[in-house]
Protein backbone atom coordinates (compact mmCIF):
# COMPACT_ATOMS: atom_id res chain seq x y z
CA UNK A 1 0.00 0.00 0.00
CA UNK A 2 1.29 3.47 -0.90
CA UNK A 3 1.49 5.25 2.45
CA UNK A 4 3.04 8.54 1.29
CA UNK A 5 0.79 11.56 0.80
CA UNK A 6 -0.18 12.63 -2.68
CA UNK A 7 1.90 15.82 -2.36
CA UNK A 8 4.97 13.85 -1.28
CA UNK A 9 4.57 11.42 -4.15
CA UNK A 10 4.07 14.25 -6.62
CA UNK A 11 7.25 15.98 -5.46
CA UNK A 12 9.18 12.76 -6.11
CA UNK A 13 7.68 12.56 -9.59
CA UNK A 14 8.59 16.18 -10.27
CA UNK A 15 12.17 15.55 -9.17
CA UNK A 16 12.38 12.67 -11.62
CA UNK A 17 10.83 14.87 -14.30
CA UNK A 18 13.53 17.49 -13.74
CA UNK A 19 16.19 14.83 -14.14
CA UNK A 20 14.45 13.53 -17.24
CA UNK A 21 14.02 16.89 -18.94
CA UNK A 22 17.53 18.15 -18.25
CA UNK A 23 18.93 14.87 -19.53
CA UNK A 24 16.70 15.02 -22.59
CA UNK A 25 17.82 18.54 -23.46
CA UNK A 26 21.46 17.73 -22.74
CA UNK A 27 21.45 14.66 -24.98
CA UNK A 28 19.46 16.35 -27.72
CA UNK A 29 22.02 19.16 -27.85
CA UNK A 30 24.65 16.76 -29.15
CA UNK A 31 22.73 16.30 -32.37
CA UNK A 32 23.23 20.02 -33.10
CA UNK A 33 26.79 20.96 -32.13
CA UNK A 34 28.28 22.29 -35.34
CA UNK A 35 30.93 23.54 -35.93
CA UNK A 36 32.17 21.47 -32.99
CA UNK A 37 31.49 17.78 -33.62
CA UNK A 38 29.83 15.60 -31.01
CA UNK A 39 33.01 13.52 -30.64
CA UNK A 40 35.13 16.62 -30.03
CA UNK A 41 32.63 17.94 -27.52
CA UNK A 42 32.49 14.60 -25.73
CA UNK A 43 36.25 14.16 -25.65
CA UNK A 44 36.78 17.63 -24.24
CA UNK A 45 33.76 17.50 -21.94
CA UNK A 46 32.49 20.74 -23.47
CA UNK A 47 28.99 21.33 -22.13
CA UNK A 48 26.61 22.28 -24.95
CA UNK A 49 25.68 25.95 -25.05
CA UNK A 50 22.16 26.84 -23.90
CA UNK A 51 19.32 26.74 -24.47
CA UNK A 52 18.82 22.97 -24.34
CA UNK A 53 15.57 22.23 -26.14
CA UNK A 54 13.71 19.15 -24.94
CA UNK A 55 11.96 16.59 -27.11
CA UNK A 56 8.87 14.42 -27.04
CA UNK A 57 10.52 12.51 -24.17
CA UNK A 58 9.92 15.50 -21.90
CA UNK A 59 6.56 16.46 -23.41
CA UNK A 60 5.22 13.00 -22.61
CA UNK A 61 6.93 12.96 -19.21
CA UNK A 62 5.14 16.20 -18.36
CA UNK A 63 1.82 14.71 -19.48
CA UNK A 64 2.36 11.67 -17.27
CA UNK A 65 3.23 13.79 -14.26
CA UNK A 66 0.20 15.98 -14.92
CA UNK A 67 -1.96 12.84 -15.07
CA UNK A 68 -0.61 11.71 -11.70
CA UNK A 69 -1.30 15.14 -10.25
CA UNK A 70 -4.86 15.20 -11.60
CA UNK A 71 -5.91 11.59 -10.99
CA UNK A 72 -3.46 10.02 -8.56
CA UNK A 73 -2.95 7.26 -11.12
CA UNK A 74 -2.46 6.73 -14.83
CA UNK A 75 -5.75 7.17 -16.64
CA UNK A 76 -5.00 5.78 -20.10
CA UNK A 77 -7.93 7.55 -21.79
CA UNK A 78 -6.98 10.92 -20.32
CA UNK A 79 -3.31 10.36 -21.13
CA UNK A 80 -4.02 9.43 -24.74
CA UNK A 81 -5.97 12.65 -25.25
CA UNK A 82 -3.22 14.69 -23.61
CA UNK A 83 -0.49 13.05 -25.69
CA UNK A 84 -2.47 13.73 -28.87
CA UNK A 85 -3.19 17.34 -27.88
CA UNK A 86 0.45 18.07 -27.10
CA UNK A 87 1.54 16.45 -30.36
CA UNK A 88 -0.91 18.58 -32.33
CA UNK A 89 0.39 21.69 -30.58
CA UNK A 90 4.09 20.97 -31.22
CA UNK A 91 4.53 18.13 -33.75
CA UNK A 92 8.21 18.94 -34.32
CA UNK A 93 9.43 17.85 -30.90
CA UNK A 94 11.25 14.82 -32.29
CA UNK A 95 8.43 12.30 -32.42
CA UNK A 96 9.22 9.15 -34.37
CA UNK A 97 7.19 8.18 -37.41
CA UNK A 98 5.21 5.50 -35.62
CA UNK A 99 4.35 7.80 -32.72
CA UNK A 100 3.29 10.50 -35.16
CA UNK A 101 0.86 8.16 -36.85
CA UNK A 102 -0.60 6.92 -33.57
CA UNK A 103 -1.01 10.36 -32.01
CA UNK A 104 -2.44 11.89 -35.14
CA UNK A 105 -4.99 9.08 -35.35
CA UNK A 106 -5.97 9.56 -31.70
CA UNK A 107 -6.38 13.27 -32.35
CA UNK A 108 -8.72 12.44 -35.24
CA UNK A 109 -10.94 10.35 -32.97
CA UNK A 110 -9.50 6.85 -33.38
CA UNK A 111 -9.37 5.01 -30.04
CA UNK A 112 -5.89 4.64 -28.63
CA UNK A 113 -6.43 0.89 -28.45
CA UNK A 114 -6.96 0.74 -32.21
CA UNK A 115 -4.31 3.31 -33.10
CA UNK A 116 -1.58 1.64 -31.02
CA UNK A 117 -2.66 -1.90 -31.82
CA UNK A 118 -2.63 -1.72 -35.60
CA UNK A 119 0.99 -0.65 -36.14
CA UNK A 120 3.66 -3.15 -37.23
CA UNK A 121 1.07 -5.47 -38.77
CA UNK A 122 -0.90 -5.61 -35.54
CA UNK A 123 2.04 -6.48 -33.29
CA UNK A 124 2.23 -3.01 -31.81
CA UNK A 125 5.35 -0.99 -31.07
CA UNK A 126 8.19 -2.34 -28.92
CA UNK A 127 9.92 1.03 -29.07
CA UNK A 128 11.65 2.84 -26.22
CA UNK A 129 9.01 5.58 -25.97
CA UNK A 130 7.19 3.97 -23.06
CA UNK A 131 10.44 3.69 -21.10
CA UNK A 132 11.64 7.22 -21.68
CA UNK A 133 8.73 8.72 -19.73
CA UNK A 134 8.18 6.09 -17.01
CA UNK A 135 10.47 7.03 -14.11
CA UNK A 136 8.10 9.63 -12.59
CA UNK A 137 5.56 6.81 -12.23
CA UNK A 138 8.01 4.68 -10.27
CA UNK A 139 8.87 7.64 -8.08
CA UNK A 140 5.21 8.40 -7.43
CA UNK A 141 4.16 4.83 -6.55
CA UNK A 142 7.47 3.76 -5.01
CA UNK A 143 5.82 2.33 -1.88
CA UNK A 144 3.67 -0.14 -3.84
CA UNK A 145 5.31 -2.29 -6.51
CA UNK A 146 2.02 -3.57 -7.88
CA UNK A 147 0.93 -0.01 -8.57
CA UNK A 148 4.35 0.79 -10.05
CA UNK A 149 4.04 -2.04 -12.57
CA UNK A 150 0.36 -1.63 -13.42
CA UNK A 151 0.56 2.14 -13.88
CA UNK A 152 3.76 1.91 -15.90
CA UNK A 153 2.10 -0.61 -18.19
CA UNK A 154 -1.00 1.59 -18.51
CA UNK A 155 1.18 4.57 -19.44
CA UNK A 156 3.00 2.64 -22.14
CA UNK A 157 0.11 0.80 -23.77
CA UNK A 158 -1.42 4.05 -25.02
CA UNK A 159 1.29 4.05 -27.71
CA UNK A 160 3.02 0.67 -27.28
CA UNK A 161 0.75 -2.33 -27.67
CA UNK A 162 3.70 -4.74 -27.89
CA UNK A 163 4.47 -6.41 -24.57
CA UNK A 164 8.18 -5.61 -24.75
CA UNK A 165 7.50 -1.91 -25.21
CA UNK A 166 5.47 -2.09 -22.02
CA UNK A 167 8.16 -4.14 -20.27
CA UNK A 168 10.66 -1.34 -20.89
CA UNK A 169 8.38 1.13 -19.15
CA UNK A 170 7.88 -1.22 -16.21
CA UNK A 171 11.64 -1.76 -15.91
CA UNK A 172 12.41 1.97 -15.71
CA UNK A 173 9.56 2.57 -13.26
CA UNK A 174 10.77 -0.28 -11.05
CA UNK A 175 14.29 1.14 -11.09
CA UNK A 176 12.91 4.52 -10.01
CA UNK A 177 10.98 2.86 -7.19
CA UNK A 178 14.10 1.03 -6.00
CA UNK A 179 16.17 4.21 -5.95
CA UNK A 180 13.42 6.05 -4.08
CA UNK A 181 12.94 3.44 -1.38
CA UNK A 182 16.12 1.36 -1.13
CA UNK A 183 19.14 3.25 -2.38
CA UNK A 184 21.45 4.52 0.35
CA UNK A 185 23.79 7.14 -1.06
CA UNK A 186 26.36 6.35 1.61
CA UNK A 187 26.83 2.80 0.29
CA UNK A 188 27.66 1.28 -3.05
CA UNK A 189 24.86 -1.03 -4.12
CA UNK A 190 26.50 -1.97 -7.39
CA UNK A 191 24.05 -3.87 -9.55
CA UNK A 192 21.45 -4.51 -6.83
CA UNK A 193 19.01 -2.31 -8.70
CA UNK A 194 19.13 -4.61 -11.73
CA UNK A 195 18.47 -7.66 -9.55
CA UNK A 196 15.45 -5.92 -8.07
CA UNK A 197 14.09 -4.97 -11.49
CA UNK A 198 14.55 -8.49 -12.87
CA UNK A 199 12.77 -10.03 -9.89
CA UNK A 200 9.63 -8.04 -10.72
CA UNK A 201 9.74 -7.85 -14.52
CA UNK A 202 7.90 -9.78 -17.27
CA UNK A 203 10.29 -12.07 -19.15
CA UNK A 204 10.33 -10.44 -22.57
CA UNK A 205 13.37 -9.52 -24.68
CA UNK A 206 14.11 -6.47 -22.51
CA UNK A 207 14.19 -8.74 -19.45
CA UNK A 208 16.81 -11.01 -21.01
CA UNK A 209 18.97 -8.09 -22.11
CA UNK A 210 18.83 -6.62 -18.58
CA UNK A 211 19.88 -10.02 -17.30
CA UNK A 212 22.89 -9.73 -19.60
CA UNK A 213 23.58 -6.29 -18.13
CA UNK A 214 23.76 -7.89 -14.70
CA UNK A 215 26.87 -9.79 -15.83
CA UNK A 216 28.74 -6.64 -16.84
CA UNK A 217 30.99 -5.12 -14.15
CA UNK A 218 30.45 -1.46 -13.45
CA UNK A 219 34.16 -0.88 -14.08
CA UNK A 220 33.56 -1.62 -17.75
CA UNK A 221 33.60 1.42 -20.01
CA UNK A 222 30.18 2.67 -21.10
CA UNK A 223 31.15 2.27 -24.75
CA UNK A 224 32.00 -1.39 -24.23
CA UNK A 225 28.80 -1.97 -22.30
CA UNK A 226 26.80 -0.34 -25.10
CA UNK A 227 28.43 -2.60 -27.68
CA UNK A 228 27.03 -5.54 -25.72
CA UNK A 229 23.69 -4.12 -24.60
CA UNK A 230 22.81 -1.60 -27.29
CA UNK A 231 22.78 2.18 -27.31
CA UNK A 232 19.23 2.93 -28.43
CA UNK A 233 20.11 3.29 -32.10
CA UNK A 234 17.38 0.75 -32.92
CA UNK A 235 14.91 2.91 -30.93
CA UNK A 236 13.42 -0.18 -29.27
CA UNK A 237 13.11 -1.06 -25.61
CA UNK A 238 15.52 -3.99 -25.55
CA UNK A 239 18.24 -1.94 -27.30
CA UNK A 240 17.85 1.03 -24.93
CA UNK A 241 16.66 0.19 -21.43
CA UNK A 242 19.33 -2.36 -20.40
CA UNK A 243 22.23 0.01 -21.05
CA UNK A 244 20.42 2.92 -19.42
CA UNK A 245 19.77 0.95 -16.23
CA UNK A 246 23.38 -0.27 -16.17
CA UNK A 247 24.62 3.30 -16.69
CA UNK A 248 22.39 4.59 -13.89
CA UNK A 249 23.78 1.90 -11.57
CA UNK A 250 27.30 2.95 -12.50
CA UNK A 251 26.70 6.58 -11.53
CA UNK A 252 23.88 6.57 -8.97
CA UNK A 253 25.51 9.28 -6.90
CA UNK A 254 26.76 11.55 -9.70
CA UNK A 255 24.27 13.13 -12.11
CA UNK A 256 26.95 14.84 -14.21
CA UNK A 257 29.01 11.69 -14.76
CA UNK A 258 25.87 9.69 -15.42
CA UNK A 259 24.84 11.95 -18.30
CA UNK A 260 28.31 12.20 -19.80
CA UNK A 261 28.49 8.41 -19.76
CA UNK A 262 25.01 8.09 -21.27
CA UNK A 263 25.73 10.49 -24.11
CA UNK A 264 29.18 9.06 -24.81
CA UNK A 265 27.77 5.94 -26.47
CA UNK A 266 25.89 7.97 -29.13
CA UNK A 267 22.76 6.18 -30.40
CA UNK A 268 19.49 7.66 -29.13
CA UNK A 269 21.31 10.27 -27.08
CA UNK A 270 18.34 12.30 -25.90
CA UNK A 271 16.37 9.25 -24.77
CA UNK A 272 19.39 7.58 -23.16
CA UNK A 273 20.09 10.74 -21.17
CA UNK A 274 16.40 11.23 -20.35
CA UNK A 275 16.11 7.75 -18.84
CA UNK A 276 19.42 7.90 -16.98
CA UNK A 277 18.76 11.43 -15.77
CA UNK A 278 15.25 10.60 -14.58
CA UNK A 279 16.66 7.82 -12.40
CA UNK A 280 19.85 9.35 -11.02
CA UNK A 281 18.01 12.55 -10.05
CA UNK A 282 16.06 10.47 -7.53
CA UNK A 283 19.33 9.46 -5.89
CA UNK A 284 21.15 12.80 -5.85
CA UNK A 285 18.15 15.07 -5.24
CA UNK A 286 17.46 18.38 -6.92
CA UNK A 287 20.66 19.87 -5.48
CA UNK A 288 22.56 17.14 -7.31
CA UNK A 289 21.42 18.48 -10.68
CA UNK A 290 23.74 21.39 -11.53
CA UNK A 291 21.89 24.69 -11.29
CA UNK A 292 23.46 25.86 -14.54
CA UNK A 293 22.16 22.73 -16.29
CA UNK A 294 18.64 23.37 -15.00
CA UNK A 295 18.94 26.93 -16.23
CA UNK A 296 20.18 25.73 -19.64
CA UNK A 297 17.12 23.55 -20.18
CA UNK A 298 14.29 25.47 -21.76
CA UNK A 299 11.56 26.21 -19.18
CA UNK A 300 8.97 23.51 -18.60
CA UNK A 301 6.24 26.02 -17.70
CA UNK A 302 4.33 23.49 -15.63
CA UNK A 303 0.85 24.84 -15.09
CA UNK A 304 -0.18 22.15 -12.63
CA UNK A 305 2.38 22.75 -9.87
C-alpha positions in Angstrom: 0.0 0.0 0.0 1.3 3.5 -0.9 1.5 5.3 2.4 3.0 8.5 1.3 0.8 11.6 0.8 -0.2 12.6 -2.7 1.9 15.8 -2.4 5.0 13.8 -1.3 4.6 11.4 -4.2 4.1 14.3 -6.6 7.2 16.0 -5.5 9.2 12.8 -6.1 7.7 12.6 -9.6 8.6 16.2 -10.3 12.2 15.6 -9.2 12.4 12.7 -11.6 10.8 14.9 -14.3 13.5 17.5 -13.7 16.2 14.8 -14.1 14.5 13.5 -17.2 14.0 16.9 -18.9 17.5 18.1 -18.3 18.9 14.9 -19.5 16.7 15.0 -22.6 17.8 18.5 -23.5 21.5 17.7 -22.7 21.4 14.7 -25.0 19.5 16.4 -27.7 22.0 19.2 -27.9 24.7 16.8 -29.2 22.7 16.3 -32.4 23.2 20.0 -33.1 26.8 21.0 -32.1 28.3 22.3 -35.3 30.9 23.5 -35.9 32.2 21.5 -33.0 31.5 17.8 -33.6 29.8 15.6 -31.0 33.0 13.5 -30.6 35.1 16.6 -30.0 32.6 17.9 -27.5 32.5 14.6 -25.7 36.3 14.2 -25.6 36.8 17.6 -24.2 33.8 17.5 -21.9 32.5 20.7 -23.5 29.0 21.3 -22.1 26.6 22.3 -25.0 25.7 26.0 -25.0 22.2 26.8 -23.9 19.3 26.7 -24.5 18.8 23.0 -24.3 15.6 22.2 -26.1 13.7 19.2 -24.9 12.0 16.6 -27.1 8.9 14.4 -27.0 10.5 12.5 -24.2 9.9 15.5 -21.9 6.6 16.5 -23.4 5.2 13.0 -22.6 6.9 13.0 -19.2 5.1 16.2 -18.4 1.8 14.7 -19.5 2.4 11.7 -17.3 3.2 13.8 -14.3 0.2 16.0 -14.9 -2.0 12.8 -15.1 -0.6 11.7 -11.7 -1.3 15.1 -10.2 -4.9 15.2 -11.6 -5.9 11.6 -11.0 -3.5 10.0 -8.6 -2.9 7.3 -11.1 -2.5 6.7 -14.8 -5.8 7.2 -16.6 -5.0 5.8 -20.1 -7.9 7.5 -21.8 -7.0 10.9 -20.3 -3.3 10.4 -21.1 -4.0 9.4 -24.7 -6.0 12.6 -25.2 -3.2 14.7 -23.6 -0.5 13.0 -25.7 -2.5 13.7 -28.9 -3.2 17.3 -27.9 0.4 18.1 -27.1 1.5 16.4 -30.4 -0.9 18.6 -32.3 0.4 21.7 -30.6 4.1 21.0 -31.2 4.5 18.1 -33.8 8.2 18.9 -34.3 9.4 17.9 -30.9 11.3 14.8 -32.3 8.4 12.3 -32.4 9.2 9.1 -34.4 7.2 8.2 -37.4 5.2 5.5 -35.6 4.3 7.8 -32.7 3.3 10.5 -35.2 0.9 8.2 -36.8 -0.6 6.9 -33.6 -1.0 10.4 -32.0 -2.4 11.9 -35.1 -5.0 9.1 -35.4 -6.0 9.6 -31.7 -6.4 13.3 -32.4 -8.7 12.4 -35.2 -10.9 10.4 -33.0 -9.5 6.9 -33.4 -9.4 5.0 -30.0 -5.9 4.6 -28.6 -6.4 0.9 -28.5 -7.0 0.7 -32.2 -4.3 3.3 -33.1 -1.6 1.6 -31.0 -2.7 -1.9 -31.8 -2.6 -1.7 -35.6 1.0 -0.7 -36.1 3.7 -3.2 -37.2 1.1 -5.5 -38.8 -0.9 -5.6 -35.5 2.0 -6.5 -33.3 2.2 -3.0 -31.8 5.4 -1.0 -31.1 8.2 -2.3 -28.9 9.9 1.0 -29.1 11.6 2.8 -26.2 9.0 5.6 -26.0 7.2 4.0 -23.1 10.4 3.7 -21.1 11.6 7.2 -21.7 8.7 8.7 -19.7 8.2 6.1 -17.0 10.5 7.0 -14.1 8.1 9.6 -12.6 5.6 6.8 -12.2 8.0 4.7 -10.3 8.9 7.6 -8.1 5.2 8.4 -7.4 4.2 4.8 -6.6 7.5 3.8 -5.0 5.8 2.3 -1.9 3.7 -0.1 -3.8 5.3 -2.3 -6.5 2.0 -3.6 -7.9 0.9 0.0 -8.6 4.3 0.8 -10.1 4.0 -2.0 -12.6 0.4 -1.6 -13.4 0.6 2.1 -13.9 3.8 1.9 -15.9 2.1 -0.6 -18.2 -1.0 1.6 -18.5 1.2 4.6 -19.4 3.0 2.6 -22.1 0.1 0.8 -23.8 -1.4 4.1 -25.0 1.3 4.1 -27.7 3.0 0.7 -27.3 0.7 -2.3 -27.7 3.7 -4.7 -27.9 4.5 -6.4 -24.6 8.2 -5.6 -24.8 7.5 -1.9 -25.2 5.5 -2.1 -22.0 8.2 -4.1 -20.3 10.7 -1.3 -20.9 8.4 1.1 -19.1 7.9 -1.2 -16.2 11.6 -1.8 -15.9 12.4 2.0 -15.7 9.6 2.6 -13.3 10.8 -0.3 -11.0 14.3 1.1 -11.1 12.9 4.5 -10.0 11.0 2.9 -7.2 14.1 1.0 -6.0 16.2 4.2 -6.0 13.4 6.1 -4.1 12.9 3.4 -1.4 16.1 1.4 -1.1 19.1 3.2 -2.4 21.4 4.5 0.3 23.8 7.1 -1.1 26.4 6.4 1.6 26.8 2.8 0.3 27.7 1.3 -3.1 24.9 -1.0 -4.1 26.5 -2.0 -7.4 24.1 -3.9 -9.5 21.5 -4.5 -6.8 19.0 -2.3 -8.7 19.1 -4.6 -11.7 18.5 -7.7 -9.5 15.4 -5.9 -8.1 14.1 -5.0 -11.5 14.5 -8.5 -12.9 12.8 -10.0 -9.9 9.6 -8.0 -10.7 9.7 -7.9 -14.5 7.9 -9.8 -17.3 10.3 -12.1 -19.2 10.3 -10.4 -22.6 13.4 -9.5 -24.7 14.1 -6.5 -22.5 14.2 -8.7 -19.5 16.8 -11.0 -21.0 19.0 -8.1 -22.1 18.8 -6.6 -18.6 19.9 -10.0 -17.3 22.9 -9.7 -19.6 23.6 -6.3 -18.1 23.8 -7.9 -14.7 26.9 -9.8 -15.8 28.7 -6.6 -16.8 31.0 -5.1 -14.2 30.5 -1.5 -13.5 34.2 -0.9 -14.1 33.6 -1.6 -17.8 33.6 1.4 -20.0 30.2 2.7 -21.1 31.1 2.3 -24.8 32.0 -1.4 -24.2 28.8 -2.0 -22.3 26.8 -0.3 -25.1 28.4 -2.6 -27.7 27.0 -5.5 -25.7 23.7 -4.1 -24.6 22.8 -1.6 -27.3 22.8 2.2 -27.3 19.2 2.9 -28.4 20.1 3.3 -32.1 17.4 0.7 -32.9 14.9 2.9 -30.9 13.4 -0.2 -29.3 13.1 -1.1 -25.6 15.5 -4.0 -25.6 18.2 -1.9 -27.3 17.9 1.0 -24.9 16.7 0.2 -21.4 19.3 -2.4 -20.4 22.2 0.0 -21.1 20.4 2.9 -19.4 19.8 0.9 -16.2 23.4 -0.3 -16.2 24.6 3.3 -16.7 22.4 4.6 -13.9 23.8 1.9 -11.6 27.3 3.0 -12.5 26.7 6.6 -11.5 23.9 6.6 -9.0 25.5 9.3 -6.9 26.8 11.6 -9.7 24.3 13.1 -12.1 26.9 14.8 -14.2 29.0 11.7 -14.8 25.9 9.7 -15.4 24.8 11.9 -18.3 28.3 12.2 -19.8 28.5 8.4 -19.8 25.0 8.1 -21.3 25.7 10.5 -24.1 29.2 9.1 -24.8 27.8 5.9 -26.5 25.9 8.0 -29.1 22.8 6.2 -30.4 19.5 7.7 -29.1 21.3 10.3 -27.1 18.3 12.3 -25.9 16.4 9.3 -24.8 19.4 7.6 -23.2 20.1 10.7 -21.2 16.4 11.2 -20.3 16.1 7.7 -18.8 19.4 7.9 -17.0 18.8 11.4 -15.8 15.2 10.6 -14.6 16.7 7.8 -12.4 19.8 9.4 -11.0 18.0 12.5 -10.0 16.1 10.5 -7.5 19.3 9.5 -5.9 21.1 12.8 -5.8 18.1 15.1 -5.2 17.5 18.4 -6.9 20.7 19.9 -5.5 22.6 17.1 -7.3 21.4 18.5 -10.7 23.7 21.4 -11.5 21.9 24.7 -11.3 23.5 25.9 -14.5 22.2 22.7 -16.3 18.6 23.4 -15.0 18.9 26.9 -16.2 20.2 25.7 -19.6 17.1 23.5 -20.2 14.3 25.5 -21.8 11.6 26.2 -19.2 9.0 23.5 -18.6 6.2 26.0 -17.7 4.3 23.5 -15.6 0.9 24.8 -15.1 -0.2 22.1 -12.6 2.4 22.8 -9.9 
